[in-house]
């Protein structure tokens, strides 16, 4: 993959359409969902239009806006969620492209408010790092755009609570690439959870991956955090209250009796669980009566 951003606006429009087709073909965006943007100048951004299927865009459909979201050109109206893209670009001068969509496995985590666990898969540690969960705000509003600001300097991919994902990079293919890695990872997690306990890297194994990440030129706030617990939500602790995990616990919590008990009961239906509780209660009461006798 070429890491140098393209500067030809007409070629970039083709690239946006190509990524739109990939998003649609991977079921990352149904119907008119999702939006894509690429910065082509300090104050000019190309973006997908609103109310169009991303799988069937043509270069003539692509709009141009300034950094405040004002449309400069394009026969269609620009996406209503461009403020999210621009908030990222204004906060990060190195970001040239933003992709927002609804990949189903990652969006399942967004709907459940389940934090994305770390220290499990090498590719995720090297290419993504920590993936925070931004609070829910009404899409298309400035509050929605600002919801990602606490995380934008420490990550390249963010879960949008009850909504989807947003990823960003040096060019549109890289921004899409991060989304694909995340959804694939979430799919693997959901499959692995059905087989049994999740096994985490040790702190030393994770630090070796972070050193590889540093050599490859990827940034990560954890690289210089010598005393940091690399498996818990520590990167964004300032001003960030991470959702409480219900399915995937940090490594140090994963082997506690409480967590093991929850894991062993996770496959039992509600009716069976109620019957089990009733049976245990009856046995306890029977035992107490015998003691009284």
N, C-alpha and C positions, 0 to 999 in steps of 0.2 A: 504494500500500500504506500502511495506517495504521501509523505508528511508535509509537503509544501502546499500551501493554499493556492488555488487557482485564482487568477486575476481577470480573466476574460468573462465579462458579464453574460454573454450569450452561451458560453460553455457551462458556466455555473447554473444557468437556467436548465440546461439539459441534465446536469447532475442532480439538481433538486427534483426534477421529474423522475429520474432513475431511482433515487432514494424513496420517493413517493410510491413507486411501483413495488419496491421491496417491502415497504411498510404494509401496503395493502395485501400483497401476496403472502406475507407471513401472518396475516390476521392481527397485526398490531394496531390497525385502525379500521373500524367498520364504517361503511357509508361515507359520511363527510368528516369523520373524526381526524384529529391530528393536524399538525402544522410544522413547517420547515422554514428555516431562514438562514441566510448567508450574508455576512458583511462584505461589501465590495469597496468601501471607502470609509474613512473615519466617521462620516455622517450619512452613509447610504447603506441600506440593507435590502436585499431581495427576499421576498417571502411568498409562501403559497397563499392563494386567495381563500376566502371563506366560501362555504357551501359548495365544495367540489370534492369528489372522490380523489384521494391522493394517488390511486392507482391509474387514473386516466387523465392526468394533467399533461398539457403541452407547454413548451416554453412561452408561447404567447399569453398563457394564463398567469404567469408570474408577475407579482406587483413589486414596486419599489417604494420604500418609506424612508423617512428620516429617523433619527434616534428618539424623537418624541412620539413616533407612531403616525405622523401625518403622511398620507399617501401622496406620492409625487408622480407616479405613473402606473399604468396598468388598466386594462379594460374591465377587469373584475375588481371587486372590493377586497381589500387586504383582510387577512385572518383577524378575527376578533380577539385572539389571544396573543397578538404581537407584543403587547406590553411585557409579558413574561420573558420573551426572547430578548427584548431590549434592556430589561433590568439586568439580565446576565451579561450582556455585551457591555453595558456601561460600567458594571462592576469589575469586569475582567477584560482588559484590552487585548489579551492574547487569544480570547475566544472569537472565532470567526464564523462559527455555525452552531445552531441550536435545533434539536429535533424533539418535538413533544408528540407523544402518542399513547396508546392504551394497550401495551403488550399484555396478554391475558394472565400469564403467571405472575408477573411483577405487579400487575394491577390487583390481583387477588390479595397480595400483601398490603397494598395501599388501602383496599376496602376493609381488611381485617385490622389495620393499624399494627401490623406485625413488623418489628424491626428486621432488617436484612442482616442475618448473622455473618460474622467474619471468621477468618482463620479456618476455613474448610476446603477451599479450592484454590490451587496456585494461581490460575489465570485471573480469578477475581481479585486476589490480593495484589497482583502486579498491575493489572489494567484498570481496575475500578477503585479498590480501597473501600473506605467506609461509604455506605449509601444511606444518607439520612432520610427521615420522613418529615416533610414539611406539613405544617398544619393546613387544614382545609379552609379555603376561601372561595367565594363565588368566582368561577372562571370568567376571564375577560376583564376583571376589575383590577385597579391598581393594588388593592390589598392582596389579590391573588398573585400578582407579579412580585410584590415585596416579600411574600412568604418564603421565597427561596434565599433571600439575602443573607441570613445567618450561616448558610452552608456553602455558598457559591465559591468561596476562596479555598475550601478544603476538600472539594469533591468535583467530579465531572459528571455525576449522575445522581439525580434526586428523585425520591418517591413523592408524589403529590397525593396526600391523603384523600381517599374516596374519589380519585380521579384518574391517575395514570403515572407517567414518568416524564422527566425532561433530562436530556443529556446534551453535552456541549463539548466542542473540541476545536482543533485548528482548521478543520475543513468538514464538509457535510458528510463525507463517508465515515470519518472518525466519529462524529457525533452519533451517527446511526449505529456504528459498530459497538459503541458502549451500550446502547439500548439492547442490541441483540445479545451481548454477553450477559447482561443482567437478566433478561427474560429466560435465557437458557439455564442460568444458574438457579433461578427461582423454580423452574420446572424440575431440575434435578433434586432440589431440596424437598419439594413436595413428594416426589417419587421415593427418595431415600427415607423420608419420615414414615412411610408405610412399611418399610422393612425393619425398622428398629431404631435404636439410639443413633444420634449423629456424633461422629468422631471428629474432634477438633485438633488443629496443629498445636504443638507446644509453643511457648513464647520464643524459644530458640529457633524453631522451624519457621515461625512467622518472621522473625528478624532476618533470617537468611533470604526470604522472599522479598522483604523490604529493601535489602541491600541490592538484590537483583533489579528491583524497580528503580532504585537510585542510579544504577549503572546504565539502565536503558533510557534515563532522562525523564522519567515520570515523577511528578511531585506527590508527596503524601505527608500530611502533618505528623504521622506516626514515626517517620524516619528518624527524627532527632529526639523522640520522646523516650529516653532511656528507662525511666521508671514507670512508664505507662502500661496499663493492662491492655494488651493489643486486641483482646477478643471482646471487650465490652464497649459501650457507647461513650468513649472518653474524648474523642477528637473534638466534638462540638459541645462539650459540657458547659461552656460559658454561654448562658442565655438560652440553653437548649434543654428541654425536658423530653427525653426520648420516650416513645410509647413503651409500655411494659410488655415484654414478650409473653405470649401465651403458648407458643408451639416450639420455638427455637431459642434455647437459653444459651447465654455465654458459656464458655468452656468451664469456668470454675464452678458454675452452678449446675452443670449438666449431669454430674454424678451424685448429687445430693439425694437422700432418700425421698424427699418431697417430689423432686423432679422425676425420679425413677417411678414413683407411684403414679404420677400423672401420666407418664408415658405408657405404663403398663395398662392403664385404664382407658387410654384414648380410643381404643378400637371398640369399646363396649357401647351399645346403644343406650339411649336414655331410659327406655323401659327396663332393659336388663339391669342397668345400674340401680334403678329404683328398687327392683326386686332383690338385688344383692344387698343393698343397704337395709331393706326390711328384714331379710333373713339374718343378717348380722345383729341387728337390733334385737330381734327375738331371741337369738342365742345369748346375748348379753343379759337380757332380762331374765331368761331361764336360769342362767348361771348365778345371778344375784339372788333369785328366790331360793335356790339350793343352799346357798351360803347362809341365808336367813334361817332355813330349816335346821 
